[in-house]
Amino acid sequence: MTGTYQTLTVDLSEGESEAAQDLLHESGILGLEVRDREAPVMPGVRAPVAGAAILVAYFEDAATAQEAREALAEAFPSARLTLAEEAQQDWSNAWKAHIKSVQVGRLWVGPPWDVPNAPADRVRLVIEPKMAFGTGDHPTTSLCLGAVDAYMADHPGASVLDVGTGTGVLGIAAKKLGAGRVVGTDNDPVSVELARENAEVNATPEVEFSGKSLDAVRGPFDLVVANILANTLIELAPLITAHVKDRLLLAGVLAHQKADVEAAYVKLGLVPEPGAQQGEWVRLDFHRG
């Protein structure tokens, strides 16, 4: 590759790091480098101080980088933000070091290059992350994977809808754990294409991945999962609720957003159950009353 790209370096507290990473992913980044206590830096690279994190986001053009900077400045007033232009390098493989495999319940979820380390006694999901969200190692994804595993253990053959499917990891997991009909939707064509590729790799080509809007999807479903951002969950509440036959799992919600998201679904007649929390992220569980 030749030419230049834009970088936005974000210095902020470790507690704000995950939410800032999600905002950056939403803003059209080419790649993201995370430096924190869980990701030791290379020699000669500036490391964060204790209790802090450094995010380096890569953008194709200055306008997109500036928009991301403004969004971060508004969301994280105490963050230090630095825009720069750099010569392009071959970073396409460097990010792989930050993608970790996870084991949740009966599942092992990991990238292709980590398959040799997968234990033989787990249901194996191989997920190529590329530029879509959902490799399994993010708290919101692992929170959902655990609940999907538990539900499928008690409801073999259940139908499943995965809203905002990203890489397709939750829908594919449900299918490999014994689901019947599985549908995954996403409004990003790149995600839909990648989810279909991942379904082929995992020998679950019958999972229905598409860019259909929810009102065009035939339902209802025994289990509905939506791992997307809180404001979108609130906006889509009527359409999501209409597809819930038995159980609903919502993620992508920060602890301080929980009450607003829960209220939107309770208002539509769903009954909340105890969910789960990992760090600052929560999973909200509901059943049909």
N, C-alpha and C positions, 0 to 999 in steps of 0.2 A: 504494500500500500504506500502511496505517496501523498503528499499534501499535509494539511493540518487538521486538527480537531480542537474543540473547545473543552476545557476541563473546569469543573466547579468543585473546589475543595471546601469541605464543610467540617469545621471543628465544633463539636458540641458535646454535651454530657452523654455518658453511656446509656442512661435511661431514656434519652430521646432518640437514640440511634435507629432502632427498628422502625419507628414511625416515620422518621426522616427517609429511611431507605425506601419505604413503601411510597412515599410522596414522590421520590425521585423516579421510581419505576413507572409511576403514572405519568411522568412528565416527558417521556420519550428519550430515555438515555440509550446510548449504544452499549455501555458497560458500566460496572460499578465496582470499585475497590473499597473494601472495608478493612480498617485497621483498628483493632481493639484487643483486649486481653485474650480473646479466643482466636485471634488471627495474628500471630507474630509477624512482624515486618521483616523485609529483607535488609541485610546490612547496607547502611548508607541511606536508608529511607526514613524520613521523619516519623517517629512513633508518637502516639498520643500520651499525655500525662495520665497518671492514675485517675480512674473514674471518668475518663473522657474517651471519645472515639473520633476517628478521622474518616470521612467518606470522600472518595474522589470519584466524581461522576463524569462520564465522557459523553460529549454531544457532537452531532454532525455540524451544527451551525450555531452562530452566535445568538440569534434570536431565541431559539429554543432554550439555550443555556441561560439567557437573561430572564426568560419567563420562569424557569425553574428557580433561579436565584430569588426572584421576587416572591414566589410562593413559599419558599423556605424561610425567607426573612419574616414573612407574616406569621407563619406557623411556629417558628422557633426564634423569637426575638433575641435570645442570648447567644445564638450560634454565630460563629465567625465564618464569613463566606468570601471566597476568593475565586474570581474568574481569571482564566488564563488561556492562551492559545499555545498548543504544542504540536510538534511534528508527530505524525502518525507513526505508531510502532506496531509490531505484531503482538497485540494484547489478547488475541482471540483465544489463546490457550491458557494464559496466565490466570484468568478468572476461575478455571476449573479447580484450582486449589481451595477455593472457598465453598465449593458445593460438597456437602457431606452426606453420606448415607445415614439412614435412621432405621431403627427397629421399633415398631409400634404394634403391640398386641401380637397377632400372628404374622405380621408383615415385615419384610425388609424392603425399603425403598431407597434406590440409589442410582447414580449415573452409570452409563455403560462402562466407564473405565474402572469402576470399583466392584464390578460383578464378581471377580475372583475372590473377594472378601465376604461374599454373601453366605450366611450360614445355611446349611442344607435343610434345616428343619423349619425354615420360614417360607411363607408365600412371597415369592420374589417379584417385585415391580422394578423394571428398568426404565428410568425416565430421563430422556434427553432434554435438558433444561432450555438450551438455546435462549431465545428472547421472551419466553412466556413464563408466567409465575406459577410456582407449584412444584418444587422438587422434593418436598417432604421434610426438609430440614428447617423450614420456617415454622415458628410456633403455631400460627393459624392453621397451617396444613396438617401438622402432626396432631393438633387438637381434634381436627375433623377425622383424621385417619383412625384414631383410637375409638371414636364414637361410631364410625362406620363399621369397624371390626366388631364391636360389641353388638350392634344392631343386627348385622348379618348372621352372627352366631345364634341369635335368638329367632331370626326370621329368614331362614333359607328360602331362596326363590323370590324374595321381595323385589318390587320394582323401585328404581332409584332415579332421581333427577338431580343433576349437578349443575347449578346455575353459576355462570362465570367460570367455566371449567379450566381455563388456562392450559396447562400441559395435559389435562385429562386425568391426573393422578387419582382423584377421588372416585371418578366413575370407573376407571379401570380397576382400582382396588376393590370396589364393590362387586364388580363382575367376577374377579378372581376369587373372591370370598363367597361366591355362590348366589349372587343376585340373578333375578330374571331379566326383565327388560331394563336397560340402563340408557338414559339419555343425558348428554352433556351439551350445554349451550354456551356460546360466548360471542360477544359482538365484535371481537377482534379476529379477522380472517386468518391472521398468522397463527393465533392460538388454536383455531379450529384445525388448521392444516397440521400443526405439530401434534395436537391431541390424536388425530387420526393416525399419524405416523407411530406414535407411542402405543396406540391400540394394536397396530400390526405387530410391532416388536414384542408385545406382551401376549400375543395370540388371543386377543379379544376383539377381533375386527367387527363383531356384531354390536359393539357399543355405538349408539347413534350420536355422533358428534356433528353439530351444525351451528350456523349463525342465526338460527330461527329466533324470533322474538318469543317471549313466554306465551303470549296469547295465541301463537301459532303451534304450540306444542300440545299434543294430545295427552291428557292426564285423567285423573290424578295419579299420584305415586305414593307408595307406602312410605318411602323415605325421601325427603327433599333436603339437599345440602347446598348452602350458598356461602362461599368463602370470598367475599368481596368487601368493598369499603362501606363503612357505616351509613354514609349519606345515601349511597345507592341502595342499600338494604331497606332503608326507610322509604325511598322513592318507589321501589318495586314491591313493597309489602302486599298490596292487594293482589298482584299477579302471582307472587310466590305463594301466598296463603291459599289461593284458589287451587293450587296443585297438590296441596298437602292432604293425603288420605289418613296418615297415622302420625308420623314423626317429622319434625323440622329441626335442622341444625344450622345455626348461623355463626359465621366467624369473619375475621377481618375487622373486629370491633375492639377498640381500646377500652380499658376499664371505665374511664370517665364517660364513654359514649353508651354504656350498657343500658342505662335507664331509658334513654330516648328510643333506642332500637326496640327494646322489649315492649315499651308502651305502644309502638306502632302495630305490633302483632297481637298483643292482648286485645287491643281495640277491635281487631278483626275476628276475635273469638277463639284464638289459640290459647292454650293453657301452658304457662311457663313451668319448667322443671329445673332442678339444680343442674347447672352447666359445669364448666371447668375453666380454669385460668392457668396460663403459663406466662410468667413475667407480667408485662403490662397488657397482654392480649387475653380476651375472654371468648369462650364459646357459649352461645345461648341455645338452650334446648327447649322445645315446645312439643306438645301433642295436641291432636284434634280433640276438642272437648265433646 
